[in-house]
Amino acid sequence: PVNLLGRDLLIALGATILCGPDGLIVTFPDGSSHACSQVYTHGQFLLQQTEERLADIYWGLLQPETTDHAGILSCFLLWKPWIQALAPYGPAPDLPHVTLFYDQDQTEWYQEQFEAHLAGSDWTVLSQDIYVA
């Protein structure tokens, strides 16, 4: 089980765990200490602070197709009931789109090419597969 994997990982790291009525405190051999509480983390335990990392996300909004060929949006709408059955948590926060590139490294050459050839224009995306995430 996943919870035992977490315990085994903490033991391998040499962490000590102090349980109390307000949650627990995980202390590592280097002296760093992290309070874990359902009040602040909604039941997921925080093992270390995360660094905020920004990214540029290049994406395209799916539009209804104007050709005789079924495109990505038509295919998505055909499969939408099954896709929603996988995780019936409610409507997606974003409109249907394709993500082209998730850039965490400020890749200048990609930005230049995107702005020169794709930004502000309509373009066709061809795909044989749909990945749902």
N, C-alpha and C positions, 0 to 999 in steps of 0.2 A: 504493500500500500504506500501511497505517496507520503502520508504523515510519518511512516517509519523511515522512509528515505531521507526526509528532512532531519529526523532525529539522528540517523547514522551520519549524515553530513556534519551536523553540529558536533557530534562526538569526535569525528575525524579531525575537525578543526580545533579541537581542544577547548571548546566553549563551555562555560558554566551557565546553568539556567536556574534562576531564582524565581519560584512561583509565589504569587501573593494574591490577595483579593482583588487587586486592581489590574491584574494581568501578569506578565512575567518580564524579567530583565535578562537579556542574553549578554554575557560578558566574554570577550575574546582574550586570548593570551597577551595581546599587545596592549590591553587595558581599555580598549574601546568598548563602550556599553550602549545597548540599544533597548529601549523600553518597547514592549509589544503589548498592545491593548486593543480589544475589540472596539472600544469607544472611538479610537482614532483611525483604525485600519479596517473596520467592517469585517473582522474575522480573519483577515490575512495578516500573517506575522511579518513584521519588517525586520529584516536581518541586517541591512545596511542602508544608509542614506543613498538615494540615487542622485546623480548629477543631471541637471536639466540640460538636455542636448537638443538644439534646434535643427530643423531640416527644411529644405525647400522641397515641396512636393509638386511634381509636374504631372498634371492630369488633364483629361478631356471629358467634358460632359457629353453623355450619349444623347443624341437627337433621333427622332423618328426618321427612318430611312426614306429616302425619296427615290430609290431605285427599285427595280423588280427583285433584287436579291435581298434575302433576309440577312440582316446584319446582327451585330452583337445585341442591340436593344431588343429586337424581335425575338432572338433566341433566349435572352434573359426573361422576357415576359412570358414566353412559353414554359420555361422551367421555374418561374417564380413561385408557384405553390409548393413545389418540392423543396426549393432552396429555403423558403420560409419555414417549412416543416422541420428542417435541420436544427434551427434555433429560433423557436417561436417567442421571441422576447419583445416584439413590437416593431414598429416601422424603423427602417434604417434612418440614421440622422442625415445622411447625404443622399442627393439624387443619384440615379445610376450613372456611373462614370468608369473610366479606365485610368488606372494609375500607370504612368509611363516610367517614372523614376523617383525614388525616395532618396534625396541627396542630403546626407549628413555631413559631407565634407566640402560644401561650397564649390562644387566642380564648375569652374568658369567655362570650360569648353562646352559643356552640356547646355549651360544657360545661354551662351552665345548662339548655339545651333538651334535651340528651341525658339528663342526670340526671332531669329532670322527666318526660320522655315515654318514654324507651327503656330506661334502665338497670334491670336486674333483672326485666325482663318479656320475654315472647315477642312477637315481631312478625313480620310478613310482609314479605318483600322481593320485589318484582316486577322482572323484568328481561327484556329480549329478547336480550341479548348476554352473553357470558362473555369476560372479558379474562384472559389467563393471563400471569402475571409471576413 
